[in-house]
Amino acid sequence: MGGVVNLARAKKQAARKAARSTSDANAAKHGRTKAERDLEKARAKKAARELDGHRRETE
């Protein structure tokens, strides 16, 4: 036979567990690692640099 269970505490634990699983799913779906963000930033800087290199000089 089990011991006494505080229902309010059990509900809070269940809610935290559900929120954690939801947030983990969202992070996997939408999140990117820091390395991926840095790589994207570096590629954007390179593309901007190359574009500026092709500009014509105007008077």
N, C-alpha and C positions, 0 to 999 in steps of 0.2 A: 504494500500500500504506500502511495506517495505522501510526501509531506504537504504542508500548507503552502498554497501558492497565492501570491499577491496578484490579483487580476489586473490591476492598473499597471504594475510593472511588466507583466507578461504582454499586455497589449502594446506598451511602449516598445518592448523588445521586438515584437512582431512588426511593428510599424517601421522601426529602424532597419530591420532586415529587408523589408520590402523596398524601402527607399534606397538602400545600398545596392540591391540588385538592379533596380531601375537606373541608378546613376552609372553603374558599371556597364550596363547595356548601352546607354547613351554615349559614354566615353568611347566604347569600342566602335560605335556607329559613326560618331561625328568627330572624335578627337584625333589629333595627329601628334606624333612624338616631336620632341624638340629638334631632333636631327632633321626630320622632314620639314619643319617650319624654317630652319636655318638654310637648308638646301634650296627651298623655294625662294627665300629672300636673296640668296646668292645668285640664283639664276635670273631673277628680276633685275638685280644690279648689273649683271653682265649684259643682259639684253638692252638695258638703257644705255650702257657705255658703248655698245656696238652701234646702236642707233645714232647716238651723238657723233660717233666717228664718221658716219656717212653723210652728215649734214654739209651743205655747201656754204662757203663763206660768201656773205653778201655785204655790199658796201652800204 
